[in-house]
Amino acid sequence: MVVKALDYFFAARPMLHIPIWSVYIYSYLLLTDFADKMDPPLDYWLKLLSLTLIAAGSYYLNQLHDQESDRVNQKLGFLQRGLCSSRGFKIAFWLCSIAGLSFAALVSWPILGFAAFLFLLGWSYSAPPLRLKDRPVLGLLTNALAFGAVVSLFSSDDPMGLQRWSDFRFPLYFFFAVASTHMLTTIPDMVGDSATGKKTVAVVLGQKGALWLALLFSLGAIGTAIWPVCNWALVTIGAVASLSTLLAIITDTSRSVLLAAKLPLFLLTAVASILNWCYFVFLVALVFATRIYYRRRFGITYPKLA
């Protein structure tokens, strides 16, 4: 029973939640008053829990509808290996989604609206008839909007009240940053996606085209971080993203593409961890537990930087 519970826990892809947590935590530091940063209110934790549960639900749903392409791409599928069942994933999806929406409702009606929007984006991204993940432009925009702009806005005390460009540019920065990362993550799956009829950006544009578009998005992120007041942390992350993507264009290797996708996230997480030591301790424990689980369950080292 304990092992089965662990299977479902790690099937929620906790390592893929790190980008969400890091964007949320750093955006909170940018978009809220100084006093709240030192002692986050209950709403801060309710919103973070809501985001985590809705994201977990979307990852369960995504795996349900990607079983064939995951098999072709030789991904470690919990469903393919029989560790979890389709019925169990469906139940987990609804439980996580309903719980996430419920926690959002405890905060405010606007936050519930944002949470419902995230839920709908996650549903539309993976499930028929829309399956936006198989549509190159809409799939890209859905990822960037959900995990970049909306997650960043979610952290604000008043997400509906952001009127100044100096505030709104941060959600836009993360929109560009997530779009760039999403472009890079579609490249390793090109073969399986193409074989199963999926039309991701990488399938349509090819590896070189996807890399150049990822570079364009990362340069756009830098622009939003510079004007009107420069945020050096975000500029540095954007510059590293641009340079690592340019390196991937020049070398044209799978390892360089993987590094370009992971390195900016690592830097953002490092910045968020420096500003929030509790987050750092939590991540260390999560990575340690994840490596033990994947080593004993699958015989592999995961996660790793490249």
Secondary structure, 3 states (H helix, E strand, C coil): CHHHHHHHHHHCCHHHHHHHHHHHHHHHHHHCCHHHHHCCCHHHHHHHHHHHHHHHHHHHHHHHHCHHHHHHCCCCCCCCCCCCCHHHHHHHHHHHHHHHHHHHHCCCHHHHHHHHHHHHHHHHHHCCCCCHHHCHHHHHHHHHHHHHHHHHHHCCCCHHHCCCHHHHHHHHHHHHHHHHHHHHHHCCCHHHHHHCCCCCHHHHHHHHHHHHHHHHHHHHHHHHHHCCCCCHHHHHHHHHHHHHHHHHHHHCCHHHHHHHHHHHHHHHHHHHHHHCHHHHHHHHHHHHHHHHHHHHHHCCCCCCCC
